[in-house]
């Protein structure tokens, strides 16, 4: 049951990553549409919030699994890197997300950085989760 839940969460992260990536690339093409890019980002932010919770938890578990080996290995370096990038990016996301909810006190350039790093992070974490045996 836990593996099935991990796979579903992995597919969720992959789906959110594709949605964020598509929005990141296509947002300038529909400025005059009935729904604005800012409204789409606001909706995607709620999915990203859940995604960051999954990503931080999954990368924490990944880090814990490689903790027993005291040698410096690729697995240990990858798990530590994924975990700390997840935590740092989640904090940056929360800072901007709360600023957005507080009346537009978010930084647009900071959002661009967050989204550019979020896509590969969610894809890598989601892929690892969805292919676990």
URBELCOR-V958852 format. One record per pair of residues at least 4 apart in sequence whose C-alpha atoms are under 7 Angstrom apart, sorted by sequence separation. I is the first residue (numbers start at 1). GAP is how many residues later the second one is. D is the distance in whole Angstrom. If there is no record, write none. Layout:
BEGIN
i:I gap:GAP d:D
i:I gap:GAP d:D
END
This chain:
BEGIN
i:1 gap:4 d:6
i:2 gap:4 d:6
i:3 gap:4 d:6
i:4 gap:4 d:6
i:5 gap:4 d:6
i:6 gap:4 d:6
i:7 gap:4 d:6
i:8 gap:4 d:6
i:9 gap:4 d:6
i:10 gap:4 d:6
i:11 gap:4 d:6
i:12 gap:4 d:6
i:13 gap:4 d:6
i:14 gap:4 d:6
i:15 gap:4 d:6
i:16 gap:4 d:6
i:17 gap:4 d:6
i:18 gap:4 d:6
i:19 gap:4 d:6
i:20 gap:4 d:6
i:21 gap:4 d:6
i:22 gap:4 d:6
i:23 gap:4 d:5
i:35 gap:4 d:6
i:36 gap:4 d:7
i:37 gap:4 d:6
i:38 gap:4 d:6
i:39 gap:4 d:6
i:40 gap:4 d:6
i:41 gap:4 d:6
i:44 gap:4 d:6
i:45 gap:4 d:6
i:46 gap:4 d:7
i:47 gap:4 d:6
i:48 gap:4 d:6
i:49 gap:4 d:7
i:50 gap:4 d:6
i:51 gap:4 d:6
i:52 gap:4 d:6
i:53 gap:4 d:6
i:54 gap:4 d:6
i:55 gap:4 d:6
i:56 gap:4 d:6
i:57 gap:4 d:6
i:58 gap:4 d:6
i:59 gap:4 d:6
i:60 gap:4 d:6
i:61 gap:4 d:6
i:62 gap:4 d:7
i:63 gap:4 d:6
i:72 gap:4 d:6
i:73 gap:4 d:6
i:74 gap:4 d:6
i:75 gap:4 d:6
i:76 gap:4 d:6
i:77 gap:4 d:6
i:78 gap:4 d:6
i:79 gap:4 d:6
i:80 gap:4 d:6
i:81 gap:4 d:6
i:82 gap:4 d:6
i:83 gap:4 d:6
i:84 gap:4 d:6
i:85 gap:4 d:6
i:86 gap:4 d:6
i:87 gap:4 d:6
i:88 gap:4 d:6
i:89 gap:4 d:6
i:90 gap:4 d:6
i:91 gap:4 d:6
i:92 gap:4 d:6
i:93 gap:4 d:6
i:94 gap:4 d:6
i:95 gap:4 d:6
i:96 gap:4 d:6
i:97 gap:4 d:6
i:98 gap:4 d:6
i:99 gap:4 d:7
i:100 gap:4 d:4
i:107 gap:4 d:6
i:108 gap:4 d:6
i:109 gap:4 d:7
i:110 gap:4 d:6
i:111 gap:4 d:6
i:112 gap:4 d:6
i:113 gap:4 d:6
i:114 gap:4 d:6
i:115 gap:4 d:6
i:117 gap:4 d:6
i:118 gap:4 d:6
i:119 gap:4 d:6
i:120 gap:4 d:6
i:121 gap:4 d:6
i:122 gap:4 d:6
i:123 gap:4 d:6
i:124 gap:4 d:6
i:125 gap:4 d:6
i:126 gap:4 d:6
i:127 gap:4 d:6
i:128 gap:4 d:6
i:31 gap:5 d:6
i:99 gap:5 d:6
i:100 gap:5 d:5
i:31 gap:6 d:7
i:99 gap:6 d:4
i:100 gap:6 d:5
i:99 gap:7 d:5
i:66 gap:9 d:7
i:67 gap:9 d:7
i:27 gap:10 d:6
i:66 gap:10 d:5
i:96 gap:10 d:5
i:96 gap:11 d:7
i:63 gap:16 d:5
i:62 gap:17 d:6
i:63 gap:17 d:6
i:59 gap:20 d:7
i:63 gap:20 d:7
i:93 gap:21 d:7
i:59 gap:23 d:6
i:60 gap:23 d:6
i:59 gap:24 d:5
i:89 gap:25 d:7
i:56 gap:27 d:6
i:56 gap:30 d:5
i:16 gap:31 d:7
i:55 gap:31 d:7
i:56 gap:31 d:6
i:16 gap:32 d:7
i:13 gap:38 d:6
i:52 gap:38 d:6
i:55 gap:67 d:7
i:55 gap:70 d:7
i:20 gap:95 d:7
i:21 gap:98 d:6
i:20 gap:99 d:7
i:17 gap:102 d:5
i:17 gap:105 d:6
i:17 gap:106 d:6
i:14 gap:108 d:6
i:13 gap:109 d:5
i:14 gap:109 d:5
i:13 gap:110 d:7
i:14 gap:112 d:5
i:13 gap:113 d:5
i:10 gap:115 d:7
i:11 gap:115 d:6
i:10 gap:116 d:4
i:10 gap:117 d:6
i:10 gap:119 d:5
i:11 gap:119 d:6
i:10 gap:120 d:5
i:7 gap:122 d:6
i:6 gap:123 d:6
i:7 gap:123 d:4
i:6 gap:124 d:7
END
